[in-house]
Amino acid sequence: MLRAQLIALLAIAHIFAAASFAEAPVVLGSHEIILTYRSANTAPVDGVKVWVRTDDSAWSEARVSRYGPFAVKCRVPHDGNYSFYITLENERGRSGSPPNEQSRPHTRATVDTHPPTLQIHRVTHTQSSDNRLLLRLTVSLVDENLGEAGTHLYYRVNSENGWEDAGVVVCRNGIVTCRPPIETTGRVDLRLAATDRAGNRAVDEIQNVRIPRQSFEPAEADTAQTRILTPVKPLEPVTVAPVRLASLVEESTSEASGSTTLRHYEQARRLHEQGAEYLKQGRTSLALARFQKALEYMPEQPDMLSDLGAAYFREKQYDLAGVQFTQALEADPNHVGAIEGQALVAMVQKRYPEARSHMRHLLKLNPDNAENWLHFGDVEHVLGARAAARAAWKQAMQIDAADEFVREEANKRLSVFSEN
């Protein structure tokens, strides 16, 4: 009988955090979840089955695909709380029966893909108990899964300089109190960034904040600083979003060859994590280096190939991007990120019939993605299929999960390109 031993670490959207067996759920920033396993003996695993349930539903078997030698990938439909149960199979049998109502999950996770709501309202001055000058930021900060160290303050002396990290700050009852980030008098721009435990990020900035002398000095004029922006989405979204991974990983106790393979997998995973973070920050050259190194350890891993393609796309190296997306599809013909990448490369290079083919494939796999319907409508319009284009734009607006930007863009197209 094959006995499954599961769980050590749960990795969240390329950010890895410790988790105990089936204890408090870990927060994930992705609907795509990778479960990594090992068996208690050296017999090869022939099959892996995963069951999933939410807080108010029964167990149901999930569709999974292989992700490396010790992992499978499944997708959950929406944000929420999930429990997972896994069985392994080989010629000797399976590790257990399907779960029932009393079965204890192997792990639990909370999926949260929405960034915090963040807004700086004003900045005033106050003083500490030892008569030191303090800045008092009145803010709105709302997120159910905000970590204790997830809020950072940044500053810059003028717009020509880059942002400097002033460290972690704490928001209590809508107030952030901290010492001025610089010791000199004058004016600075401030940026507050809040990152929740799933890796979702929101930022807000306020400009021209006065820093008086470092002894306490009341300030009435600082309530009218110039507002810059109030974003509620992560900074610098990538043109082709990398597949965000969530993993259940553990260290191997198998024979030497298996240990080496798992070590390579872990090295590739960490490099992939770093590359995804650099890509999110817009540091594309660093992202390219990390993805290329990761693929040296796992050269046929479709998610890594697709993310490398995304990095090349950001660099406008469209031919190289297309090569990576093609290789990802050779490993996984239904890889959503790679299909989307191929479609966007074809659109940029004005190969619209090919883009149409990719978009149709993508919509069969993921019919509830409003942005894909928007792009599909654009392709149909360029190809002269005006009725099909309007139908696609209308479909984008009808999807409940569509964000406001996609709805606005679809509505603009429908207004400009009327039926007449």
C-alpha positions in Angstrom: 0.0 0.0 0.0 1.3 3.4 -1.0 1.1 5.9 1.9 1.1 9.6 1.2 3.0 12.0 3.3 2.0 15.6 2.5 2.8 19.1 3.3 5.6 21.3 4.6 5.4 24.6 2.9 2.7 26.5 1.1 3.9 29.0 -1.5 1.8 32.0 -2.4 2.1 33.7 -5.7 5.8 33.2 -5.7 6.0 34.3 -2.0 6.6 31.2 0.3 5.3 30.9 3.8 5.4 28.1 6.4 2.3 26.1 7.1 1.4 23.3 9.5 -0.5 20.2 8.5 -4.2 21.2 7.9 -3.9 24.0 10.5 -4.8 27.7 9.8 -5.2 28.3 6.1 -2.5 30.2 4.2 -3.5 33.1 2.0 -2.9 32.7 -1.7 -2.9 35.3 -4.4 -3.7 32.9 -7.2 -6.5 30.7 -8.5 -3.9 28.3 -9.8 -2.6 26.1 -7.1 0.3 23.6 -7.2 0.3 20.7 -4.8 3.7 19.0 -4.4 3.8 15.6 -2.7 6.1 12.7 -1.8 5.4 9.0 -1.0 6.6 7.1 2.0 8.4 4.6 -0.2 10.4 4.6 -3.4 7.7 3.1 -5.6 6.9 5.5 -8.5 3.6 7.4 -8.3 1.4 6.6 -11.3 -1.6 8.8 -10.5 -2.6 11.7 -8.3 -6.2 12.7 -7.4 -7.2 15.9 -5.7 -10.5 16.7 -4.0 -11.5 20.2 -3.1 -14.3 21.8 -1.1 -15.3 25.3 0.2 -16.7 26.1 3.6 -20.2 25.3 2.5 -19.8 22.6 -0.1 -19.1 18.8 -0.3 -15.9 17.3 -1.6 -15.6 17.2 -5.4 -12.7 15.9 -7.5 -10.6 18.6 -9.1 -9.1 18.5 -12.6 -5.4 18.4 -12.3 -2.4 18.4 -14.6 1.2 17.4 -13.9 3.6 20.1 -12.8 7.1 18.5 -12.5 8.0 15.1 -11.0 6.4 15.8 -7.6 3.6 18.1 -8.3 0.2 18.6 -9.8 -1.6 21.8 -10.7 -5.3 22.6 -10.2 -7.5 25.7 -10.5 -10.1 27.0 -8.2 -12.9 29.1 -9.7 -13.0 32.2 -7.4 -11.7 33.8 -4.2 -12.6 32.1 -1.0 -11.7 29.4 1.6 -10.7 26.0 0.2 -9.7 22.6 1.7 -7.7 20.0 -0.3 -7.4 16.2 0.0 -4.9 14.2 -2.0 -4.5 10.5 -2.8 -1.6 8.8 -4.7 -1.8 5.7 -6.8 0.5 3.1 -8.3 0.6 -0.6 -9.1 0.5 -1.5 -5.4 -2.7 0.4 -4.7 -3.6 3.9 -3.5 -2.9 5.8 -0.4 -6.5 6.1 0.7 -10.1 6.3 -0.2 -11.8 9.4 -1.5 -12.7 11.8 1.3 -16.0 11.8 3.1 -17.8 14.3 5.3 -15.5 13.5 8.3 -12.2 13.4 6.3 -9.6 15.8 7.5 -8.1 18.0 4.7 -4.4 17.7 4.0 -4.2 21.5 3.7 -6.4 24.5 3.6 -6.0 27.9 1.8 -7.7 31.2 1.5 -7.5 32.6 -2.1 -7.5 36.4 -2.3 -6.7 38.0 -5.6 -7.9 41.5 -4.7 -5.4 44.3 -3.6 -6.1 46.3 -0.5 -8.1 49.6 -0.6 -5.7 52.4 0.2 -6.0 56.1 0.3 -3.9 58.8 2.1 -6.2 61.7 3.2 -3.9 64.1 4.8 -0.6 64.5 6.7 -0.1 66.5 9.9 2.6 66.8 12.6 2.6 65.7 16.2 5.2 64.8 18.8 6.4 61.8 20.7 6.6 61.5 24.5 10.3 62.5 24.2 9.3 65.7 22.2 10.4 64.2 18.9 8.7 65.3 15.7 6.3 62.7 14.2 4.3 62.5 11.0 0.7 61.6 11.3 -0.9 60.1 8.2 -4.7 59.8 8.2 -5.5 57.0 5.8 -8.1 54.5 4.6 -6.7 51.0 4.6 -9.0 48.0 4.1 -8.0 44.4 3.6 -9.1 41.2 5.4 -5.6 39.6 4.9 -3.2 42.4 5.6 0.0 41.2 7.2 1.6 42.9 10.2 4.7 43.9 8.2 2.8 44.5 4.9 2.8 48.3 5.0 5.8 50.3 3.9 6.5 54.0 3.7 8.7 55.4 0.9 9.9 59.0 0.3 11.8 61.1 -2.3 13.3 64.5 -1.9 12.3 65.6 -5.5 10.7 64.0 -8.5 14.1 63.4 -10.2 15.2 61.1 -7.4 14.1 57.5 -7.0 11.9 56.4 -4.1 13.7 55.4 -0.9 12.3 52.8 1.5 11.7 54.4 5.0 10.7 51.0 6.5 7.6 49.2 7.8 4.9 51.3 9.4 1.8 50.3 11.3 -1.8 51.6 10.6 -4.0 51.6 13.7 -7.6 52.9 13.4 -6.8 54.7 10.2 -3.7 56.5 11.5 0.0 55.9 10.6 2.4 57.6 13.0 6.1 57.6 12.2 9.2 59.7 12.4 10.1 61.8 9.4 12.1 59.7 6.9 14.9 62.4 6.6 16.7 64.4 9.2 16.6 67.7 7.3 13.9 70.3 6.9 12.2 70.9 3.7 9.5 69.1 1.7 9.3 65.5 0.5 6.9 63.3 -1.4 5.5 60.3 0.5 4.3 56.9 -0.8 2.5 54.3 1.2 2.4 50.7 -0.1 0.3 48.0 1.4 0.9 44.4 0.5 -1.4 41.7 1.8 -0.5 38.1 2.7 -1.4 37.0 -0.8 1.1 39.4 -2.4 -1.6 41.8 -3.7 -0.4 45.4 -3.5 -1.9 48.8 -3.5 -0.2 52.2 -3.3 -1.0 55.9 -2.7 1.1 59.0 -2.8 1.0 62.5 -1.4 3.2 65.3 -2.6 5.1 68.2 -1.1 4.8 67.3 2.5 6.6 69.8 4.8 9.2 68.6 7.2 9.8 71.3 9.8 12.5 71.6 12.3 13.0 68.3 14.3 11.7 69.8 17.5 7.9 69.8 17.7 6.3 72.5 15.6 2.6 72.6 15.0 1.6 72.7 11.4 -1.8 73.7 10.1 -1.0 74.0 6.4 -0.1 70.4 5.7 -3.7 69.3 5.3 -3.8 70.6 1.7 -0.9 68.7 0.0 -1.4 67.9 -3.6 -3.0 64.5 -4.3 -1.3 62.4 -6.9 -3.2 59.1 -7.3 -5.4 56.6 -5.4 -4.7 53.3 -7.1 -6.3 50.1 -5.8 -4.5 47.7 -8.1 -0.9 46.5 -8.0 1.7 48.8 -9.5 3.0 48.3 -13.1 0.8 45.4 -14.3 2.6 43.3 -16.9 1.4 43.3 -20.4 1.2 39.5 -20.4 0.6 38.5 -16.8 2.8 35.7 -15.6 1.0 32.7 -14.2 0.9 33.2 -10.5 1.8 30.0 -8.6 0.6 28.6 -5.3 2.3 25.5 -4.1 2.3 22.9 -1.4 5.9 21.8 -1.1 8.0 19.6 1.2 11.6 18.4 1.4 12.5 15.0 0.1 13.6 12.0 2.1 13.8 9.7 -1.0 16.9 8.1 -2.5 19.8 10.3 -3.9 18.4 10.7 -7.4 15.0 11.8 -6.2 16.6 14.2 -3.7 18.7 15.8 -6.5 15.6 16.1 -8.7 13.6 17.8 -5.9 16.6 20.1 -5.1 16.6 21.2 -8.7 12.9 21.7 -8.6 13.2 23.9 -5.4 16.0 25.9 -7.0 14.0 26.5 -10.1 11.0 27.5 -8.1 12.9 30.1 -6.1 14.4 31.6 -9.2 10.9 31.6 -10.8 9.6 33.4 -7.7 12.3 36.1 -7.9 11.8 36.5 -11.7 8.1 37.0 -11.3 8.6 39.7 -8.6 11.2 41.5 -10.8 8.7 41.4 -13.7 6.0 42.9 -11.5 8.4 45.7 -10.6 9.3 46.4 -14.2 12.9 45.2 -13.8 12.7 43.1 -16.9 16.4 42.4 -17.4 16.6 40.9 -13.9 13.4 38.9 -14.6 14.9 37.5 -17.8 18.0 36.3 -16.0 16.1 34.6 -13.3 13.7 32.8 -15.6 16.5 31.7 -17.9 18.4 30.3 -14.9 15.3 28.5 -13.6 14.8 26.8 -17.0 18.3 25.3 -16.7 17.0 23.2 -13.9 13.5 22.5 -15.4 13.9 23.1 -19.1 10.4 21.9 -20.1 8.3 23.5 -17.3 5.5 25.3 -19.1 4.8 28.0 -16.5 8.4 29.1 -16.5 8.6 29.1 -20.3 5.4 31.2 -20.4 6.8 33.7 -17.9 10.0 34.0 -19.9 7.9 34.7 -22.9 6.1 37.4 -20.9 9.4 39.0 -20.0 10.5 39.1 -23.6 7.1 40.5 -24.6 7.7 43.3 -22.1 11.0 44.0 -23.8 9.2 44.1 -27.2 11.3 41.1 -28.3 8.2 39.5 -29.9 9.9 36.8 -31.9 11.7 35.5 -28.8 8.5 35.8 -26.8 6.7 33.7 -29.4 9.4 31.0 -29.2 8.9 30.6 -25.4 5.1 30.5 -25.7 5.4 27.9 -28.4 7.7 25.7 -26.2 5.3 26.1 -23.3 2.4 24.9 -25.5 4.4 21.9 -26.6 4.7 20.9 -22.9 1.1 21.8 -22.1 -1.2 22.4 -25.2 -3.9 24.0 -23.0 -1.6 26.4 -21.1 -3.7 29.5 -20.7 -0.8 32.0 -20.2 1.0 30.7 -23.2 -2.0 30.8 -25.4 -2.8 34.3 -24.3 0.9 35.2 -25.0 0.7 33.8 -28.5 -2.5 35.7 -29.2 -0.9 39.0 -28.1 2.3 38.4 -30.0 0.2 37.7 -33.2 -1.9 40.8 -32.6 1.2 43.0 -32.2 2.8 41.5 -35.3 -0.5 42.0 -37.2 -1.0 38.3 -37.8 -4.7 38.6 -37.1 -6.0 35.3 -38.4 -3.5 33.5 -36.2 -4.5 35.8 -33.3 -8.2 34.9 -33.9 -7.3 31.1 -33.7 -5.5 31.6 -30.4 -8.2 33.7 -28.9 -10.9 31.1 -29.8 -8.8 28.4 -28.1 -8.3 30.6 -25.1 -12.0 31.4 -24.8 -12.9 27.7 -24.9 -10.6 27.1 -21.9 -11.5 30.3 -20.0 -14.9 31.6 -21.2 -15.4 33.9 -18.2 -12.4 36.1 -18.8 -13.7 39.5 -19.8 -10.4 40.9 -21.0 -10.0 38.0 -23.4 -13.4 38.8 -24.9 -12.4 42.4 -25.3 -9.2 41.4 -27.2 -11.2 38.8 -29.3 -13.6 41.6 -30.3 -10.7 43.8 -31.4 -9.3 41.0 -33.6 -12.7 40.3 -35.1 -13.1 44.0 -35.8 -9.7 44.3 -37.6 -10.7 41.2 -39.7 -13.9 42.9 -40.7 -16.3 40.7 -38.7 -18.1 43.7 -37.2 -21.1 41.7 -35.8 -18.8 39.2 -34.2 -16.7 42.0 -32.7 -19.8 43.7 -31.2 -21.0 40.4 -29.8 -17.6 39.8 -28.1 -17.5 43.3 -26.6 -21.0 42.8 -25.3 -20.0 39.5 -23.8 -17.1 41.3 -22.0 -19.5 43.7 -20.4 -21.9 41.0 -19.3 -19.3 39.0 -17.3 -19.9 39.7 -13.6 -16.2 39.5 -12.7 -15.1 42.0 -15.4 -13.2 45.0 -13.9 -14.3 48.5 -14.5 -11.5 49.2 -17.0 -12.5 46.4 -19.3 -16.2 47.4 -19.1 -15.3 51.0 -20.0 -13.2 49.9 -22.9 -15.9 47.6 -24.2 -18.5 50.3 -23.9 -16.3 52.8 -25.8 -16.0 50.3 -28.7 -19.7 49.6 -28.8 -20.4 53.4 -28.8 -17.9 54.2 -31.6 -18.7 51.2 -33.8 -22.5 51.2 -33.9 -24.5 48.5 -35.6 -25.3 50.9 -38.5 
